[in-house]
Every structure is written in structure tokens, then in C-alpha cells.
């Protein structure tokens, strides 16, 4: 590419030759520096990649098998108590990990359970609480409560619980359909108690 530029500028009038030579030198230096900087950046990224991959792989996650067991446990617990519910678990990023819906649970319970799980993992750490019931109480006493209640995806109602491994947040579970948030939360708690010893 540099040689092509020199050939083109070499056809310029003799009076401009001094300026064009200086231009060539500047362009050549610029083009030489940029590849070197790029190579250094790529080399640094390549050196850091194994460490980043190791850090990512070492993060605790909620295995799908445990998430599925927990949602099924929540639904079964509520069914034994006479309630048809849906249970949803989201990961630490708020993405759905597992959903279990009782045969007779209403269609709205799919959304309410997901919103409770999402609210738990999003606002639980913000208010330093473990349940959406506590989040709702904190929000009600806060000037920002109405604004939080209006955020798409949030449901400030009991029935959601933060899922942790030690101090690390793995996700959230939400249950909807029992007709009362406290009853939903009982089923969510039973689900987490079922898998608690395996949340490592």
C-alpha cells in the first residue's frame, strides 16, 4: 500500500516533489505505527484471554438441573396446599433459566412469576434484602417507589426470593398464582430449601 502511494505521488510536478516526499514519509510512519499498536493490543488481549476465561468458568452458576428441580418443587408444594401456580427461575442476569407451570395455573401466572424472579435478582441486592415482599416494603417507604413500580419487568409483590451461593447471587425464583404473595413465597422458599445444600 505504501509503494502504491509513492508511485502515484511520483507523477506530481517537480515543484511539489519536496512536499510530496514529506507527505510520503509522514504517511509511511503513520501506517507503520498503527499496525504495531494493533499487534501490541492483540498480543495483550491474547495474553489476558486465558485469565478471563478461567475467571468466567470459575463463577458459580445455578445448574439447569437444580433450577428445574426447584421450580417443580415450588409447583408441587403449592399444589399440595391447593394452589395452581407457575414458578420461574432467572439467572443473575435476569434471563429465564427454568419455568414450571401447574396444569390448572392461569396464563397470567407465567408473567407474574417471571417478574417476581426478575425483581428479586434486580432489586434484592439494591435494598439488601432477600425477598420481593421486603423489596415492596422498602420501595413503599422510598421516594423512588412509584418510579420503580413503573419499570417494565418489575413486580413489587411478595413471592420472589434471591438465590445465593454464599454471598454470590446466582439468580432469583418467583412464584405466582396462589392468590396471595405470602403463600407464593412459602412455595418459593420450599423450593430453595430443597436445593440449598447443593448451591455451591
C-alpha positions as CSV (number, residue, x, y, z in Angstrom):
1,X,0.0,0.0,0.0
2,X,2.9,2.4,0.8
3,X,4.6,1.6,-2.6
4,X,1.4,2.3,-4.5
5,X,1.1,5.7,-2.8
6,X,4.7,6.6,-3.7
7,X,4.1,5.7,-7.4
8,X,1.1,7.9,-7.6
9,X,2.8,10.9,-5.9
10,X,5.9,10.5,-8.0
11,X,3.9,11.7,-11.0
12,X,3.3,15.1,-9.4
13,X,5.1,18.2,-10.8
14,X,8.7,18.7,-9.8
15,X,7.8,21.8,-7.7
16,X,5.7,19.8,-5.5
17,X,8.2,17.0,-5.1
18,X,9.6,18.2,-1.7
19,X,6.2,18.5,-0.2
20,X,5.1,15.1,-1.5
21,X,8.3,13.4,-0.2
22,X,7.5,14.8,3.2
23,X,3.9,13.6,2.9
24,X,5.1,10.2,1.9
25,X,7.3,10.0,5.0
26,X,4.5,11.1,7.3
27,X,2.1,8.6,5.8
28,X,4.7,5.8,5.9
29,X,5.4,6.4,9.6
30,X,1.7,6.6,10.4
31,X,1.0,3.4,8.7
32,X,3.9,1.6,10.4
33,X,2.9,2.7,13.8
34,X,-0.7,1.7,13.6
35,X,0.0,-2.0,12.7
36,X,2.5,-2.1,15.6
37,X,-0.1,-0.7,18.0
38,X,-2.7,-3.1,16.7
39,X,-0.2,-6.0,17.2
40,X,0.5,-5.0,20.7
41,X,-3.2,-4.7,21.5
42,X,-3.9,-8.1,20.1
43,X,-1.0,-9.7,21.9
44,X,-2.2,-8.2,25.2
45,X,-5.7,-9.4,24.6
46,X,-4.4,-12.9,23.7
47,X,-2.4,-13.0,26.9
48,X,-5.4,-11.9,29.0
49,X,-7.9,-14.3,27.4
50,X,-6.9,-17.4,29.4
51,X,-7.2,-15.5,32.6
52,X,-10.6,-14.0,31.7
53,X,-11.8,-17.4,30.5
54,X,-10.7,-19.0,33.7
55,X,-12.4,-16.3,35.8
56,X,-15.6,-16.8,33.8
57,X,-15.6,-20.5,34.1
58,X,-14.9,-20.3,37.9
59,X,-18.1,-18.2,38.6
60,X,-20.7,-20.2,40.4
61,X,-23.9,-20.7,38.3
62,X,-27.2,-22.4,39.0
63,X,-27.2,-25.6,37.0
64,X,-30.2,-26.2,34.9
65,X,-30.9,-29.5,36.7
66,X,-31.2,-27.7,40.0
67,X,-33.2,-24.8,38.6
68,X,-35.7,-27.3,37.1
69,X,-35.9,-29.3,40.4
70,X,-36.6,-26.1,42.3
71,X,-39.4,-24.8,40.0
72,X,-41.0,-28.3,40.0
73,X,-40.7,-28.4,43.8
74,X,-42.4,-25.0,44.1
75,X,-45.3,-26.0,41.9
76,X,-45.7,-29.3,43.8
77,X,-45.6,-27.6,47.2
78,X,-48.4,-25.2,46.1
79,X,-50.5,-28.0,44.6
80,X,-50.4,-29.8,47.9
81,X,-51.7,-26.7,49.5
82,X,-54.4,-26.4,47.0
83,X,-53.0,-23.7,44.7
84,X,-52.2,-23.9,41.0
85,X,-49.1,-21.8,40.3
86,X,-46.2,-21.1,38.0
87,X,-42.7,-21.0,39.2
88,X,-39.8,-19.3,37.3
89,X,-36.1,-19.1,37.9
90,X,-33.9,-16.5,36.3
91,X,-30.1,-16.3,36.4
92,X,-28.0,-13.5,37.8
93,X,-28.5,-11.5,34.6
94,X,-32.3,-11.9,34.8
95,X,-32.6,-14.4,31.9
96,X,-35.1,-17.2,32.3
97,X,-33.4,-20.4,33.4
98,X,-36.4,-22.7,34.2
99,X,-40.2,-22.5,34.2
100,X,-42.8,-24.9,35.7
101,X,-46.5,-24.3,35.3
102,X,-49.2,-26.3,37.0
103,X,-51.8,-27.8,34.7
104,X,-54.5,-25.5,36.0
105,X,-52.5,-22.4,36.6
106,X,-53.7,-19.3,34.9
107,X,-51.8,-17.9,31.9
108,X,-51.0,-14.7,33.8
109,X,-49.0,-16.7,36.3
110,X,-46.2,-17.2,33.8
111,X,-45.6,-13.5,33.6
112,X,-46.1,-12.8,37.3
113,X,-43.7,-15.5,38.4
114,X,-41.1,-14.3,36.0
115,X,-41.5,-10.7,37.1
116,X,-41.1,-11.6,40.7
117,X,-37.9,-13.6,40.0
118,X,-36.6,-10.7,37.9
119,X,-37.5,-8.2,40.7
120,X,-35.8,-10.3,43.3
121,X,-32.5,-10.6,41.5
122,X,-32.6,-6.9,40.3
123,X,-33.8,-5.1,43.4
124,X,-33.0,-7.5,46.2
125,X,-29.3,-6.5,46.2
126,X,-30.2,-2.9,45.8
127,X,-32.2,-2.8,49.0
128,X,-30.0,-5.5,50.7
129,X,-33.0,-7.9,51.2
130,X,-33.8,-11.4,50.1
131,X,-37.4,-11.3,49.1
132,X,-39.7,-9.3,46.9
133,X,-42.0,-8.8,49.8
134,X,-39.2,-6.9,51.6
135,X,-38.4,-5.1,48.3
136,X,-42.1,-3.9,48.1
137,X,-41.9,-2.7,51.7
138,X,-38.7,-0.8,51.1
139,X,-40.0,0.7,47.9
140,X,-43.2,1.8,49.5
141,X,-41.2,3.8,52.1
142,X,-38.9,5.3,49.4
143,X,-39.5,8.4,47.3
144,X,-38.4,6.3,44.3
145,X,-41.0,3.6,45.0
146,X,-43.6,4.8,42.3
147,X,-40.8,5.0,39.7
148,X,-39.6,1.5,40.5
149,X,-43.1,0.1,40.3
150,X,-43.4,1.5,36.8
151,X,-40.3,-0.1,35.5
152,X,-41.2,-2.8,32.9
153,X,-40.5,-6.2,34.2
154,X,-40.7,-5.3,37.9
155,X,-43.5,-6.7,40.2
156,X,-43.3,-5.3,43.7
157,X,-45.2,-8.1,45.3
158,X,-44.3,-11.0,47.6
159,X,-43.4,-14.3,46.0
160,X,-39.9,-13.8,44.8
161,X,-36.6,-14.8,46.5
162,X,-32.9,-14.1,45.7
163,X,-30.9,-17.3,45.1
164,X,-27.4,-17.2,46.5
165,X,-24.3,-19.3,46.9
166,X,-22.7,-17.8,49.9
167,X,-22.5,-14.1,49.1
168,X,-22.7,-14.7,45.4
169,X,-26.0,-14.1,43.6
170,X,-27.0,-17.0,41.3
171,X,-30.4,-15.7,40.3
172,X,-34.0,-15.4,41.6
173,X,-37.1,-17.5,41.9
174,X,-40.6,-16.3,41.6
175,X,-44.0,-18.0,42.2
176,X,-47.3,-16.6,41.1
177,X,-50.9,-17.9,41.3
178,X,-51.6,-18.8,44.9
179,X,-53.8,-15.6,45.2
180,X,-51.6,-14.2,48.0
181,X,-48.0,-13.2,47.7
182,X,-47.1,-14.7,51.1
183,X,-48.5,-18.1,50.0
184,X,-46.4,-17.8,46.8
185,X,-43.3,-17.1,48.9
186,X,-43.9,-20.2,51.1
187,X,-43.7,-22.4,47.9
188,X,-40.6,-20.5,46.6
189,X,-38.9,-21.0,50.0
190,X,-39.7,-24.7,50.0
191,X,-38.1,-24.9,46.5
192,X,-34.9,-23.3,47.7
193,X,-34.7,-25.4,50.8
194,X,-34.9,-28.4,48.6
195,X,-31.7,-27.5,46.7
196,X,-29.9,-25.4,49.4
197,X,-27.2,-27.9,50.2
198,X,-26.2,-28.2,46.5
199,X,-25.9,-24.4,45.9
200,X,-22.1,-24.4,45.7
